Amino acid sequence: MNLYVLLLSKVPLEKILRKKKIVSEEQDTNRVTVNCVDNSTYSGDILIGADGAYSTARQCMYRDLDEKDLLPMEDKEEMSMANISMLGITKPLDPAKYPILKFAHSHFATVLGKENPCNRMAWSVSFAVDAESTAKVKFRNEEWGPEAKKTMMDEISTFRLVEGGLLKDLIDASDKDLILKVYIKEELFKTWNHGRIALIGDVNFIRIYLV
């Protein structure tokens, strides 16, 4: 059983909501409420933003703090991007075609695990981002949609693998909802909580995929 299945088995199904996009949030002394793009709302005692630097929870919290003149100057600065990455994890593959899956350890720049779970492979491609590209990104929604992922997948599909074949083979063997396009920022935020809202540290995506 992998970690995802284990965690999922411990949470009541009615507590898990999918395809929800938060557009705003508000809080008072008694509760915090989030408003979603489908006009649904949810209230609770605390809100945890765990979706990285581009979290709506973080943006709304910072906006609220800024309006109250409580946001530190360093957290008001525009984020600059150092790299753009695409990464994913495949479905189970044939070890005969990819002998690296027979090895006792995962192979990367450093060893991250003791085995390859269920004959799956995690993959990642990164590019440095220049200042001009960084200025264009900002928080445009189209940079995060399926079209943006498709464009980058097409650009990297002909990259050759050390094990043989093309990166397209791994892309085709990966569920599209397990492929991420990620902008890696350079800044470190100073503010991590306010009232009933708290943020969890920036996600290291590749390590999560390899759990």
MDAnalysis code that builds the backbone (N, CA, C; Angstrom):
import MDAnalysis as mda
import numpy as np

u = mda.Universe.empty(633, n_residues=211, atom_resindex=np.repeat(np.arange(211), 3), trajectory=True)
u.add_TopologyAttr("name", ["N", "CA", "C"] * 211)
u.add_TopologyAttr("resid", np.arange(1, 212))
u.add_TopologyAttr("resname", ["MET", "ASN", "LEU", "TYR", "VAL", "LEU", "LEU", "LEU", "SER", "LYS", "VAL", "PRO", "LEU", "GLU", "LYS", "ILE", "LEU", "ARG", "LYS", "LYS", "LYS", "ILE", "VAL", "SER", "GLU", "GLU", "GLN", "ASP", "THR", "ASN", "ARG", "VAL", "THR", "VAL", "ASN", "CYS", "VAL", "ASP", "ASN", "SER", "THR", "TYR", "SER", "GLY", "ASP", "ILE", "LEU", "ILE", "GLY", "ALA", "ASP", "GLY", "ALA", "TYR", "SER", "THR", "ALA", "ARG", "GLN", "CYS", "MET", "TYR", "ARG", "ASP", "LEU", "ASP", "GLU", "LYS", "ASP", "LEU", "LEU", "PRO", "MET", "GLU", "ASP", "LYS", "GLU", "GLU", "MET", "SER", "MET", "ALA", "ASN", "ILE", "SER", "MET", "LEU", "GLY", "ILE", "THR", "LYS", "PRO", "LEU", "ASP", "PRO", "ALA", "LYS", "TYR", "PRO", "ILE", "LEU", "LYS", "PHE", "ALA", "HIS", "SER", "HIS", "PHE", "ALA", "THR", "VAL", "LEU", "GLY", "LYS", "GLU", "ASN", "PRO", "CYS", "ASN", "ARG", "MET", "ALA", "TRP", "SER", "VAL", "SER", "PHE", "ALA", "VAL", "ASP", "ALA", "GLU", "SER", "THR", "ALA", "LYS", "VAL", "LYS", "PHE", "ARG", "ASN", "GLU", "GLU", "TRP", "GLY", "PRO", "GLU", "ALA", "LYS", "LYS", "THR", "MET", "MET", "ASP", "GLU", "ILE", "SER", "THR", "PHE", "ARG", "LEU", "VAL", "GLU", "GLY", "GLY", "LEU", "LEU", "LYS", "ASP", "LEU", "ILE", "ASP", "ALA", "SER", "ASP", "LYS", "ASP", "LEU", "ILE", "LEU", "LYS", "VAL", "TYR", "ILE", "LYS", "GLU", "GLU", "LEU", "PHE", "LYS", "THR", "TRP", "ASN", "HIS", "GLY", "ARG", "ILE", "ALA", "LEU", "ILE", "GLY", "ASP", "VAL", "ASN", "PHE", "ILE", "ARG", "ILE", "TYR", "LEU", "VAL"])
u.atoms.positions = np.array([
    [0.855, -1.195, 0.000],
    [0.000, 0.000, 0.000],
    [0.890, 1.244, 0.000],
    [0.671, 2.184, -0.959],
    [1.486, 3.388, -0.961],
    [0.914, 4.434, -0.009],
    [1.668, 5.496, 0.210],
    [1.300, 6.501, 1.205],
    [-0.027, 7.171, 0.868],
    [-0.249, 7.442, -0.407],
    [-1.489, 8.108, -0.820],
    [-2.706, 7.282, -0.431],
    [-2.668, 5.992, -0.729],
    [-3.790, 5.106, -0.403],
    [-3.968, 5.004, 1.103],
    [-2.851, 4.942, 1.838],
    [-2.919, 4.847, 3.295],
    [-3.599, 6.078, 3.893],
    [-3.179, 7.260, 3.478],
    [-3.776, 8.489, 3.992],
    [-5.244, 8.590, 3.608],
    [-5.551, 8.226, 2.376],
    [-6.930, 8.294, 1.895],
    [-7.836, 7.380, 2.696],
    [-7.314, 6.228, 3.115],
    [-8.126, 5.259, 3.856],
    [-8.475, 5.751, 5.259],
    [-7.757, 6.749, 5.754],
    [-7.983, 7.253, 7.109],
    [-8.930, 8.454, 7.157],
    [-9.350, 8.929, 5.987],
    [-10.222, 10.107, 5.929],
    [-11.605, 9.696, 5.442],
    [-12.675, 10.041, 6.163],
    [-14.036, 9.721, 5.710],
    [-14.283, 10.292, 4.316],
    [-14.890, 9.505, 3.441],
    [-15.090, 9.925, 2.057],
    [-15.863, 11.232, 1.946],
    [-16.829, 11.441, 2.855],
    [-17.630, 12.664, 2.774],
    [-16.819, 13.914, 3.120],
    [-15.609, 13.711, 3.651],
    [-14.755, 14.837, 4.000],
    [-13.828, 15.238, 2.848],
    [-13.823, 14.445, 1.785],
    [-12.920, 14.700, 0.667],
    [-13.702, 15.328, -0.483],
    [-13.329, 16.537, -0.867],
    [-13.987, 17.255, -1.955],
    [-12.991, 17.442, -3.089],
    [-13.398, 17.131, -4.294],
    [-12.507, 17.223, -5.447],
    [-12.965, 18.341, -6.387],
    [-12.027, 18.823, -7.186],
    [-12.290, 19.829, -8.215],
    [-12.914, 21.088, -7.629],
    [-12.417, 21.487, -6.470],
    [-12.860, 22.721, -5.840],
    [-11.761, 23.771, -5.978],
    [-12.127, 24.960, -6.420],
    [-11.158, 26.041, -6.571],
    [-11.592, 27.224, -5.718],
    [-10.779, 27.560, -4.736],
    [-11.090, 28.669, -3.840],
    [-10.791, 29.999, -4.538],
    [-11.736, 30.932, -4.427],
    [-11.531, 32.252, -5.026],
    [-11.362, 33.339, -3.970],
    [-11.873, 33.102, -2.762],
    [-11.712, 34.091, -1.699],
    [-11.937, 33.434, -0.348],
    [-11.567, 34.140, 0.695],
    [-11.746, 33.633, 2.050],
    [-11.990, 34.800, 2.996],
    [-12.625, 34.529, 4.098],
    [-12.886, 35.558, 5.103],
    [-12.891, 34.902, 6.469],
    [-12.550, 35.656, 7.485],
    [-12.488, 35.094, 8.827],
    [-12.919, 36.125, 9.861],
    [-13.387, 35.616, 11.005],
    [-13.687, 36.467, 12.147],
    [-13.188, 35.738, 13.391],
    [-13.623, 36.156, 14.552],
    [-13.126, 35.544, 15.788],
    [-13.651, 34.134, 15.994],
    [-14.692, 33.730, 15.254],
    [-15.320, 32.427, 15.475],
    [-14.992, 31.382, 14.420],
    [-14.763, 31.808, 13.172],
    [-14.562, 30.821, 12.114],
    [-13.898, 31.455, 10.895],
    [-13.486, 30.581, 9.973],
    [-12.954, 31.024, 8.690],
    [-13.799, 30.375, 7.598],
    [-14.104, 31.123, 6.554],
    [-14.964, 30.643, 5.470],
    [-14.256, 30.820, 4.137],
    [-14.353, 29.797, 3.282],
    [-13.796, 29.896, 1.933],
    [-14.940, 29.883, 0.930],
    [-14.793, 30.666, -0.128],
    [-15.775, 30.739, -1.206],
    [-15.157, 30.159, -2.463],
    [-15.874, 29.257, -3.121],
    [-15.343, 28.554, -4.290],
    [-15.931, 29.108, -5.583],
    [-15.274, 28.792, -6.683],
    [-15.681, 29.310, -7.980],
    [-17.061, 28.809, -8.385],
    [-17.503, 27.663, -7.838],
    [-18.834, 27.133, -8.150],
    [-19.906, 27.669, -7.201],
    [-19.576, 28.739, -6.476],
    [-20.494, 29.415, -5.541],
    [-20.750, 28.638, -4.253],
    [-20.040, 27.554, -4.025],
    [-20.169, 26.829, -2.759],
    [-19.280, 27.495, -1.713],
    [-19.640, 27.346, -0.443],
    [-18.856, 27.905, 0.659],
    [-18.656, 26.847, 1.727],
    [-17.531, 26.935, 2.437],
    [-17.219, 25.980, 3.494],
    [-16.613, 26.748, 4.666],
    [-17.056, 26.401, 5.868],
    [-16.579, 27.083, 7.071],
    [-15.959, 26.088, 8.038],
    [-15.016, 26.568, 8.823],
    [-14.368, 25.714, 9.812],
    [-13.606, 26.546, 10.816],
    [-12.907, 25.853, 11.710],
    [-12.147, 26.533, 12.757],
    [-10.823, 27.086, 12.256],
    [-10.220, 26.405, 11.260],
    [-8.906, 26.819, 10.776],
    [-8.775, 26.430, 9.310],
    [-8.048, 27.233, 8.560],
    [-7.775, 26.958, 7.155],
    [-6.272, 26.789, 6.984],
    [-5.870, 25.667, 6.386],
    [-4.456, 25.400, 6.115],
    [-4.225, 25.501, 4.613],
    [-3.364, 26.414, 4.206],
    [-2.985, 26.512, 2.801],
    [-1.775, 25.638, 2.557],
    [-1.955, 24.570, 1.766],
    [-0.877, 23.595, 1.563],
    [-0.572, 23.407, 0.082],
    [-0.835, 24.423, -0.729],
    [-0.648, 24.277, -2.172],
    [0.409, 25.223, -2.724],
    [1.442, 25.488, -1.928],
    [2.610, 26.173, -2.452],
    [2.499, 27.689, -2.506],
    [3.463, 28.299, -3.166],
    [3.582, 29.755, -3.185],
    [2.405, 30.431, -3.867],
    [1.737, 29.719, -4.770],
    [0.663, 30.322, -5.546],
    [-0.703, 30.061, -4.929],
    [-0.697, 29.615, -3.679],
    [-1.908, 29.296, -2.939],
    [-2.857, 30.487, -2.866],
    [-4.137, 30.237, -3.150],
    [-5.148, 31.278, -2.972],
    [-5.234, 31.675, -1.508],
    [-5.044, 30.699, -0.620],
    [-5.065, 30.994, 0.814],
    [-3.995, 32.024, 1.155],
    [-2.796, 31.852, 0.599],
    [-1.714, 32.807, 0.865],
    [-2.022, 34.164, 0.251],
    [-2.482, 34.182, -0.992],
    [-2.756, 35.455, -1.654],
    [-3.836, 36.247, -0.927],
    [-4.913, 35.565, -0.513],
    [-6.000, 36.242, 0.205],
    [-5.531, 36.725, 1.577],
    [-4.748, 35.893, 2.260],
    [-4.241, 36.268, 3.575],
    [-3.333, 37.491, 3.470],
    [-2.447, 37.492, 2.469],
    [-1.546, 38.620, 2.277],
    [-2.316, 39.888, 1.912],
    [-3.362, 39.740, 1.094],
    [-4.166, 40.897, 0.714],
    [-4.821, 41.517, 1.948],
    [-5.347, 40.653, 2.820],
    [-5.986, 41.124, 4.048],
    [-4.975, 41.837, 4.951],
    [-3.804, 41.239, 5.098],
    [-2.760, 41.849, 5.927],
    [-2.286, 43.177, 5.341],
    [-2.176, 43.234, 4.015],
    [-1.723, 44.454, 3.355],
    [-2.721, 45.587, 3.566],
    [-4.020, 45.259, 3.462],
    [-5.055, 46.271, 3.674],
    [-5.027, 46.811, 5.099],
    [-4.575, 45.981, 6.038],
    [-4.489, 46.399, 7.440],
    [-3.109, 46.949, 7.787],
    [-2.257, 47.071, 6.756],
    [-0.893, 47.576, 6.924],
    [-0.088, 46.720, 7.901],
    [-0.304, 45.394, 7.816],
    [0.403, 44.461, 8.691],
    [1.365, 43.553, 7.924],
    [1.418, 43.698, 6.599],
    [2.257, 42.813, 5.788],
    [3.673, 43.374, 5.697],
    [4.696, 42.580, 6.060],
    [6.088, 43.045, 5.969],
    [6.455, 43.428, 4.538],
    [7.352, 44.369, 4.383],
    [7.746, 44.847, 3.060],
    [8.275, 43.726, 2.182],
    [9.047, 42.792, 2.763],
    [9.622, 41.716, 1.953],
    [8.563, 40.790, 1.372],
    [7.388, 40.722, 2.001],
    [6.313, 39.884, 1.473],
    [5.445, 40.617, 0.458],
    [5.722, 41.912, 0.242],
    [4.980, 42.682, -0.753],
    [5.652, 42.640, -2.120],
    [6.892, 42.189, -2.169],
    [7.644, 42.183, -3.416],
    [7.106, 41.136, -4.383],
    [7.204, 41.448, -5.682],
    [6.798, 40.499, -6.711],
    [7.713, 39.277, -6.673],
    [7.131, 38.098, -6.859],
    [7.948, 36.889, -6.895],
    [8.694, 36.800, -8.219],
    [9.928, 36.354, -8.166],
    [10.696, 36.086, -9.376],
    [10.913, 34.588, -9.487],
    [10.873, 34.088, -10.711],
    [10.979, 32.655, -10.943],
    [12.399, 32.279, -11.337],
    [12.919, 31.233, -10.720],
    [14.265, 30.772, -11.042],
    [14.239, 29.679, -12.102],
    [13.239, 28.799, -12.020],
    [13.153, 27.671, -12.942],
    [11.702, 27.344, -13.240],
    [11.500, 26.673, -14.365],
    [10.202, 26.109, -14.693],
    [10.405, 24.613, -14.866],
    [9.580, 23.815, -14.228],
    [9.751, 22.364, -14.249],
    [8.459, 21.674, -14.655],
    [8.600, 20.539, -15.303],
    [7.474, 19.643, -15.533],
    [7.872, 18.293, -14.981],
    [7.000, 17.680, -14.217],
    [7.320, 16.408, -13.597],
    [6.073, 15.555, -13.487],
    [6.278, 14.258, -13.395],
    [5.151, 13.341, -13.305],
    [5.596, 11.986, -12.809],
    [4.655, 11.085, -12.730],
    [4.943, 9.709, -12.326],
    [4.148, 8.779, -13.224],
    [4.790, 7.738, -13.681],
    [4.156, 6.842, -14.642],
    [3.258, 5.824, -13.958],
    [2.484, 5.147, -14.781],
    [1.799, 3.942, -14.333],
    [2.861, 2.835, -14.248],
    [2.541, 1.671, -13.696],
    [3.522, 0.580, -13.657],
    [4.052, 0.247, -15.055],
    [5.363, 0.119, -15.174],
    [6.015, -0.157, -16.447],
    [6.623, -1.555, -16.454],
    [7.008, -2.006, -17.630],
    [7.601, -3.331, -17.801],
    [9.098, -3.265, -17.483],
    [9.559, -3.942, -16.425],
    [10.987, -3.918, -16.079],
    [11.880, -4.456, -17.189],
    [11.325, -5.291, -18.057],
    [12.122, -5.813, -19.164],
    [12.470, -4.697, -20.146],
    [11.573, -3.727, -20.290],
    [11.810, -2.595, -21.187],
    [12.642, -1.526, -20.504],
    [12.459, -1.384, -19.184],
    [13.196, -0.391, -18.404],
    [13.936, -1.108, -17.279],
    [15.115, -1.685, -17.570],
    [15.866, -2.473, -16.575],
    [16.190, -1.707, -15.303],
    [16.190, -0.380, -15.377],
    [16.496, 0.410, -14.178],
    [15.504, 0.118, -13.061],
    [14.306, -0.350, -13.423],
    [13.288, -0.676, -12.419],
    [13.661, -1.916, -11.614],
    [14.604, -2.694, -12.099],
    [15.023, -3.899, -11.386],
    [16.030, -3.587, -10.275],
    [16.571, -2.363, -10.298],
    [17.587, -2.010, -9.313],
    [16.981, -1.894, -7.925],
    [17.810, -2.073, -6.920],
    [17.331, -2.040, -5.534],
    [17.038, -0.626, -5.052],
    [17.605, 0.380, -5.732],
    [17.418, 1.759, -5.296],
    [16.900, 2.615, -6.445],
    [16.183, 3.691, -6.096],
    [15.798, 4.689, -7.086],
    [17.049, 5.452, -7.513],
    [17.092, 5.900, -8.769],
    [18.262, 6.605, -9.273],
    [17.902, 8.040, -9.610],
    [18.678, 8.948, -9.049],
    [18.491, 10.377, -9.272],
    [19.850, 11.010, -9.024],
    [19.903, 12.318, -8.904],
    [21.174, 12.959, -8.567],
    [21.642, 12.481, -7.201],
    [20.670, 12.251, -6.315],
    [20.928, 11.599, -5.039],
    [19.910, 10.482, -4.890],
    [20.212, 9.503, -4.071],
    [19.282, 8.393, -3.869],
    [18.194, 8.839, -2.908],
    [16.931, 8.737, -3.334],
    [15.814, 9.219, -2.532],
    [15.014, 8.093, -1.897],
    [15.188, 6.869, -2.363],
    [14.377, 5.794, -1.811],
    [15.055, 4.457, -1.973],
    [14.480, 3.430, -1.361],
    [15.081, 2.103, -1.381],
    [14.483, 1.203, -2.447],
    [13.374, 1.613, -3.020],
    [12.796, 0.782, -4.067],
    [11.979, 1.630, -5.022],
    [11.627, 1.037, -6.164],
    [10.754, 1.684, -7.126],
    [9.345, 1.172, -6.876],
    [8.439, 1.982, -6.329],
    [7.114, 1.484, -5.966],
    [6.304, 1.038, -7.175],
    [5.960, -0.249, -7.181],
    [5.065, -0.800, -8.215],
    [5.595, -0.578, -9.628],
    [6.913, -0.599, -9.797],
    [7.525, -0.435, -11.117],
    [7.161, 0.886, -11.786],
    [6.979, 1.914, -10.989],
    [6.687, 3.231, -11.542],
    [7.954, 4.083, -11.581],
    [7.972, 5.064, -12.462],
    [9.115, 5.965, -12.571],
    [8.642, 7.406, -12.433],
    [9.346, 8.178, -11.614],
    [9.112, 9.616, -11.533],
    [10.074, 10.291, -12.505],
    [9.628, 11.334, -13.163],
    [10.473, 12.025, -14.128],
    [10.306, 13.536, -13.973],
    [11.314, 14.268, -14.399],
    [11.266, 15.722, -14.264],
    [12.189, 16.365, -15.291],
    [11.762, 17.485, -15.838],
    [12.567, 18.287, -16.753],
    [12.489, 19.730, -16.282],
    [13.640, 20.395, -16.165],
    [13.660, 21.773, -15.673],
    [14.391, 22.691, -16.643],
    [13.934, 23.934, -16.708],
    [14.562, 24.963, -17.521],
    [14.798, 26.196, -16.664],
    [15.898, 26.891, -16.912],
    [16.110, 28.185, -16.265],
    [15.188, 29.205, -16.916],
    [14.670, 30.137, -16.132],
    [13.754, 31.163, -16.632],
    [14.464, 32.507, -16.619],
    [14.461, 33.206, -17.765],
    [15.111, 34.514, -17.808],
    [14.179, 35.590, -17.260],
    [14.724, 36.771, -17.058],
    [13.963, 37.863, -16.441],
    [12.751, 38.251, -17.277],
    [12.891, 38.220, -18.600],
    [11.774, 38.599, -19.473],
    [10.613, 37.626, -19.327],
    [10.924, 36.318, -19.273],
    [9.876, 35.311, -19.113],
    [9.220, 35.423, -17.753],
    [10.027, 35.707, -16.723],
    [9.494, 35.856, -15.373],
    [8.470, 36.974, -15.316],
    [8.771, 38.083, -15.982],
    [7.871, 39.236, -15.957],
    [6.539, 38.923, -16.616],
    [6.548, 37.985, -17.577],
    [5.322, 37.654, -18.295],
    [4.436, 36.696, -17.528],
    [5.013, 35.913, -16.618],
    [4.259, 34.849, -15.958],
    [3.244, 35.397, -14.980],
    [3.734, 36.117, -13.935],
    [2.881, 36.623, -12.868],
    [1.978, 35.503, -12.376],
    [0.658, 35.785, -12.319],
    [-0.272, 34.764, -11.856],
    [-1.328, 34.483, -12.924],
    [-0.949, 34.441, -14.170],
    [-1.909, 34.209, -15.239],
    [-2.456, 32.796, -15.139],
    [-3.773, 32.697, -15.150],
    [-4.412, 31.392, -14.997],
    [-4.041, 30.435, -16.114],
    [-3.834, 30.969, -17.340],
    [-3.560, 30.072, -18.461],
    [-2.236, 29.345, -18.304],
    [-1.343, 29.863, -17.450],
    [-0.064, 29.201, -17.236],
    [-0.217, 27.925, -16.421],
    [-1.403, 27.705, -15.831],
    [-1.596, 26.559, -14.958],
    [-2.605, 25.567, -15.529],
    [-3.226, 25.902, -16.643],
    [-4.264, 25.054, -17.206],
    [-3.707, 23.911, -18.026],
    [-4.601, 23.034, -18.521],
    [-4.176, 21.873, -19.311],
    [-3.473, 22.254, -20.602],
    [-3.838, 23.408, -21.197],
    [-3.200, 23.813, -22.445],
    [-1.719, 24.107, -22.232],
    [-1.404, 24.741, -21.097],
    [-0.004, 25.055, -20.792],
    [0.804, 23.785, -20.595],
    [0.211, 22.798, -19.915],
    [0.907, 21.523, -19.717],
    [1.124, 20.835, -21.056],
    [0.094, 20.846, -21.908],
    [0.183, 20.165, -23.202],
    [1.298, 20.775, -24.049],
    [1.404, 22.097, -24.046],
    [2.447, 22.769, -24.822],
    [3.834, 22.335, -24.368],
    [4.055, 22.294, -23.061],
    [5.371, 21.909, -22.559],
    [5.639, 20.431, -22.801],
    [4.619, 19.583, -22.671],
    [4.810, 18.156, -22.942],
    [5.241, 17.938, -24.388],
    [4.659, 18.700, -25.312],
    [5.045, 18.586, -26.720],
    [6.494, 19.018, -26.924],
    [6.913, 20.050, -26.189],
    [8.270, 20.579, -26.343],
    [9.335, 19.605, -25.847],
    [9.023, 18.816, -24.822],
    [10.037, 17.940, -24.221],
    [9.881, 16.478, -24.633],
    [8.869, 16.175, -25.433],
    [8.546, 14.774, -25.733],
    [9.643, 14.041, -26.495],
    [10.478, 14.770, -27.245],
    [11.514, 14.111, -28.050],
    [12.839, 13.957, -27.307],
    [12.896, 14.365, -26.037],
    [14.123, 14.182, -25.259],
    [14.403, 12.691, -25.102],
    [15.657, 12.307, -25.284],
    [16.021, 10.895, -25.192],
    [16.307, 10.493, -23.750],
    [15.934, 9.256, -23.412],
    [16.161, 8.722, -22.071],
    [17.453, 7.920, -22.028],
    [18.133, 7.963, -20.901],
    [19.345, 7.165, -20.723],
    [19.016, 5.687, -20.856],
    [17.827, 5.299, -20.384],
    [17.418, 3.894, -20.417],
    [16.976, 3.451, -21.806],
    [16.897, 4.385, -22.744],
    [16.419, 4.083, -24.081],
    [15.026, 4.637, -24.299],
    [14.709, 4.966, -25.549],
    [13.406, 5.526, -25.851],
    [13.378, 7.033, -25.646],
    [12.173, 7.582, -25.702],
    [11.986, 9.018, -25.580],
    [11.186, 9.359, -24.331],
    [11.298, 10.603, -23.901],
    [10.513, 11.050, -22.753],
    [9.023, 10.914, -23.036],
    [8.639, 10.982, -24.301],
    [7.238, 10.803, -24.685],
    [6.693, 9.476, -24.172],
    [7.540, 8.449, -24.119],
    [7.103, 7.140, -23.630],
    [6.647, 7.233, -22.178],
    [7.388, 7.988, -21.365],
    [7.018, 8.146, -19.958],
    [5.813, 9.063, -19.806],
    [5.737, 10.095, -20.641],
    [4.582, 10.998, -20.597],
    [3.309, 10.239, -20.932],
    [3.371, 9.418, -21.982],
    [2.196, 8.635, -22.383],
    [1.806, 7.622, -21.319],
    [2.779, 7.186, -20.514],
    [2.512, 6.189, -19.473],
    [2.135, 6.832, -18.143],
    [1.963, 8.158, -18.129],
    [1.627, 8.878, -16.894],
    [0.200, 9.410, -16.965],
    [-0.541, 9.258, -15.878],
    [-1.857, 9.888, -15.802],
    [-1.667, 11.396, -15.879],
    [-2.473, 12.050, -16.706],
    [-2.279, 13.485, -16.928],
    [-2.507, 14.307, -15.662],
    [-3.327, 13.802, -14.729],
    [-3.518, 14.556, -13.487],
    [-2.368, 14.342, -12.511],
    [-1.398, 13.495, -12.880],
    [-0.193, 13.315, -12.075],
    [1.018, 13.956, -12.746],
    [0.745, 14.856, -13.691],
    [1.803, 15.634, -14.333],
    [1.619, 17.091, -13.933],
    [2.657, 17.698, -13.421],
    [2.596, 19.077, -12.955],
    [3.540, 19.963, -13.753],
    [3.093, 21.189, -13.988],
    [3.978, 22.227, -14.507],
    [4.170, 23.213, -13.367],
    [5.389, 23.407, -12.945],
    [5.659, 24.142, -11.713],
    [6.645, 25.277, -11.969],
    [6.344, 26.436, -11.414],
    [7.292, 27.549, -11.426],
    [7.987, 27.593, -10.071],
    [9.298, 27.494, -10.077],
    [10.078, 27.487, -8.841],
    [10.511, 28.911, -8.524],
    [10.037, 29.426, -7.408],
    [10.326, 30.814, -7.050],
    [11.663, 30.916, -6.317],
    [12.152, 32.140, -6.206],
    [13.412, 32.393, -5.511],
    [13.211, 32.902, -4.090],
    [12.061, 33.553, -3.817],
    [11.867, 34.190, -2.517],
    [11.553, 33.202, -1.394],
    [11.811, 33.645, -0.177],
    [11.364, 32.952, 1.028],
    [10.396, 33.881, 1.742],
    [9.183, 33.415, 2.000],
    [8.186, 34.255, 2.652],
    [8.462, 34.359, 4.148],
    [8.089, 35.484, 4.712],
    [8.271, 35.712, 6.142],
    [6.994, 35.411, 6.918],
    [5.830, 35.686, 6.316],
    [4.546, 35.549, 7.008],
    [3.894, 34.212, 6.681],
    [3.581, 33.426, 7.718],
    [3.048, 32.081, 7.512],
    [1.703, 31.860, 8.197],
    [1.215, 32.836, 8.930],
    [-0.091, 32.661, 9.573],
    [-0.696, 34.020, 9.897],
    [-2.008, 34.011, 10.017],
    [-2.743, 35.220, 10.391],
    [-4.129, 34.795, 10.849],
    [-4.441, 35.052, 12.108],
    [-5.753, 34.674, 12.626],
    [-5.975, 33.175, 12.552],
    [-7.005, 32.762, 11.822],
    [-7.356, 31.348, 11.698],
    [-6.801, 30.706, 10.423],
    [-5.882, 31.385, 9.766],
    [-5.289, 30.872, 8.528],
    [-3.806, 30.606, 8.740],
    [-3.341, 29.451, 8.281],
    [-1.924, 29.100, 8.376],
    [-1.481, 28.467, 7.069],
    [-0.207, 28.616, 6.748],
    [0.364, 28.048, 5.529],
    [1.376, 26.976, 5.885],
    [1.403, 25.916, 5.078],
    [2.416, 24.873, 5.223],
    [3.519, 25.161, 4.218],
    [4.776, 24.882, 4.583],
    [5.939, 25.237, 3.783],
    [5.863, 24.809, 2.341],
    [6.597, 25.557, 1.492],
    [6.605, 25.293, 0.055],
    [6.846, 23.827, -0.229],
    [6.081, 23.299, -1.163],
    [6.134, 21.872, -1.477],
    [7.343, 21.553, -2.346],
    [8.039, 20.473, -2.013],
    [9.081, 19.937, -2.883],
    [8.434, 18.802, -3.663],
    [7.951, 19.102, -4.873],
    [7.073, 18.183, -5.588],
    [7.709, 16.830, -5.882],
    [8.967, 16.825, -6.295],
    [9.550, 15.553, -6.711],
    [9.663, 14.590, -5.542],
    [9.906, 15.082, -4.354],
    [9.991, 14.192, -3.198],
    [8.625, 13.616, -2.860],
    [7.593, 14.389, -3.039],
    [6.251, 13.865, -2.789],
    [5.940, 12.741, -3.768],
    [6.301, 12.927, -5.032],
    [6.020, 11.895, -6.018],
    [6.769, 10.601, -5.725],
    [7.920, 10.705, -5.068],
    [8.725, 9.513, -4.849],
    [8.399, 8.800, -3.545],
    [7.444, 9.328, -2.767],
    [7.075, 8.663, -1.515],
    [6.468, 7.302, -1.821],
])
